[in-house]
Amino acid sequence: MVPLGTGRGSRYDLVGIGNLTRLGEETVSGSLFSTSSTTTHATGVLTLHDVNGTIRLNLVGPTQSHNAALPTQFRYTVASGTGTHSSFRSTGLINVHLVPLTHTLTLDILPTV
């Protein structure tokens, strides 16, 4: 977590490897942003990368109060893809399990489309 200054929320930089249904092993990187003094939705961008290309996900959290903690769930939409993933389309939910003490994060990606 990187505090962005008074009233500006926090940034969580992510990198990891996981296995996804329909895609297999993926490298995941990106950032999540908590709400700030001027925003009421946490946001984020994740990029999934494998030997076949990349998939970029845009994330939006639920409405929260200003300067709230990172939510445990985001809605995602596939923004773009490259390589064989260029026509990949999906929307759904991402559950975030953050354990600051051990600097670990688990993401459950739950497609609805």
C-alpha positions, 0 to 999 in steps of 0.5 A: 500500500502506498499512501497518496497524501492527505485526503488522496486515498491509497494505491495498492500495487499488485503482481502475481501468478494465478490459474484462471478457468478458460485461460490457464496460468496468467501473470497478473499486475496492476493497481487498486486505488481506495476512495479519496476526499473527492471520490466515492468509488475505489477503482483499479486496473489489472492486466492479465498476461500469458504467452497468447497476449494480454487482457486489461480489466477496469475495476470499479468498487461500490459507493463508499464514504470518502477516504474509506478502506479498500472494498472487498469487491469490485465490478470488472469489465474487460477493456481490451485484449491483445494477441489471441485475447483481442476478442475476449469479452467478460464482465463480473465481480472480483473479490479482494482478500487483502492481508496487510500483515503478510503483504498477501492478496488473493483475487477471486474473479467471478465472470457473469458474462 
